[in-house]
């Protein structure tokens, strides 16, 4: 029995030795394979970690880009204060400093160094340039948003360089993964050759087993490689990876962890692409209506110009502004105002074709870009049809919650073709036409007129010159005599004149309305008042009984400290307040009657007199006039001029004189140019006159010469 057992043992010994050797070889080979596998998995994990960090870094840069666009839009729209812009600047600078450390670590990684061609240095240079232009942009954001926009566009180009580099790293990882698969297959082949020397059976078993393992591993690695390649090529926000998801759910060990890392990497890419899409949306689309914003409308105009050149066509641009939109916000709430804007955007979009563009370029302003017209006449017809449709739809505006508004929209239109040189001009021209429509009334359409625009530019230049005139001592006071029926001078009216250094004397009809429409009238009016008081004091000995009439503007009189200003001027000059006469208009004294009476009474206590200028042109009520502490009514020159032949004007003059007599007020007529006019006025009971009959307005030197002749 023992022999049999020994024999069997001897017979089985070679098989046992082969099996042992095979097992040892398999064990050694598997151990080596496991080492290689672990090394490959570790390198794979490191590479995926690097790419994941790169994706996270890209997301941070995308977030910085988004915040920069928000800051730029806020600065352009004037919605952000300097303090808010500074805080955003500080946050962006801090984030860039943090990102700089991450970029240095990324540049030092082996994966980036393997990219060759100076990729690490290129990455650092791209980020350095991007960081420099972003900081430059935020530095000038509060001072000049247009310059900040230029710097931001340069930073965007360096941001694109970084994105290209990330794609390069992803491609490199895919190539390295394929190379490792090839090396793994070679290892399996060597194992099969060794096992063949010891036992065919063991070789078959080991070969089958190794093939099975190889198949499983290769399938997983191939799926991972294909997933990486797909991610590197994909431009969509969602990339399906069903095999990787299955591997992550059913796989084991490193394959499962690699699959999980790859899915994490996909998620990072998705977040980055979503952030980029959101940044693009914020940069080029209105947040409320989702319509193209002003920047994108300008870009569409640029594209339209190219189409006009290719097809020899005409384009039209309409700028539409909802009239009195602020009333809706103030009375109904901003939420209702937003509903009106949304309904307006939807309605305008339905009125145009897909080839046209509707954009929101302001708080309640929209732009409509029309394309594809063969001539200006066709463009004009299309604009007319569209404007009529808009007007009809705006008559009654009903929201979803059945709130009804009766709205109008003012529209401005301009046309352009391939001859256009500056793509920024159409919007400016259409807006200028729209403002003309608003000025003319509600719900009107106006076309851009280059001549009108030139006049507006000239008006703007004149206003700029007017702001410098007071400091440059370009203003002068002229004086026009006021006479009685005995042709004796009683006083003068002060008249403001402007001697422009280039244009010469500028008509008061040009610069006075400009001054009244701005704060300039306040400083100019104060200068006139103080200069007049200086002249009164200078006449204290030569013309001690001479009165001086000074016109006061509405804005000047409505100042809370106007009374104090007059008191200070009199105290400084020591002028006699009884000789100072302030001329007010009818509309001024009848608007806010109670506060007007209080101011007039306070000044009246000082001895100052009051006259109603241009009386008869307004809508004065006798009930109010008798309450006002007045001393004089001045008949407007438009009635005086035609008194000799116009019965209506003569009747008005008689009525004013009778009203003045009833209220025990002096009545003075301005614009007296002929003796016939003077005689009629005197016959009606008016005994005080002012006009060319007694002399034009003179500068002080000529006036005093004329006065000396009259009083001689």
Secondary structure, 3 states (H helix, E strand, C coil): CHHHHHHHHHHHHHHHHHHHHHHHHHHHHHHHHHHHHHHHHHHHHHHHHHHHHHHHHHHHHHHHHHHHHHHHHHHHHCCCCHHHHHHHHHHHHHHHHHHHHHHHHHHHCHHHHCCCCCHHHHHHHHHHHHHHHHHHHHHCCCCCHHHHHHHHHHHHHHHHHHHHHHHHHHHHHHHHHHHHHHHHHHHHHHHHHHHHHHCHHHHHHHHHHHHHHHHHHHHHHHHHHHHHHHHHHCCCCCCCCHHHHHHHHHCCHHHHHHHHHHHHHHHHHHHHHHHHHHHHHHHHECCCCCCECHHHHHHHHHHHHHHHHHHCCEEEEEEEEECCHHHHHHHHCHHHHHHHHHHHHHHHHHHCCCCCEEEECCCCEEEEEEEEECCHHHHHHHHHHHHHHHHHHHHCEECCCCCEECCCEEEEEEEECCCCCCCCHHHHHHHHHHHHHHHHCCCCEEECCHHHHHHHHHHHHHHHHHHHHCCCCCEEEEEEEEEECCCCEEEEEEEEEEEECCCEEECHHHHHHHHHCCCHHHHHHHHHHHHHHHHHHHCCCCCCCCEEEEECCHHHHCCCCHHHHHHHHHHHHCCCHHHEEEEEEHHHHHCCHHHHHHHHHHHHCCCCEEEEEEECCCCCCHHHHCCCCCCEEEECHHHHHCCCCCHHHHHHHHHHHHHHHHCCCEEEEECCCCHHHHHHHHHHCCCEEECCCCCCCEEHHHHHHHHHHHHC
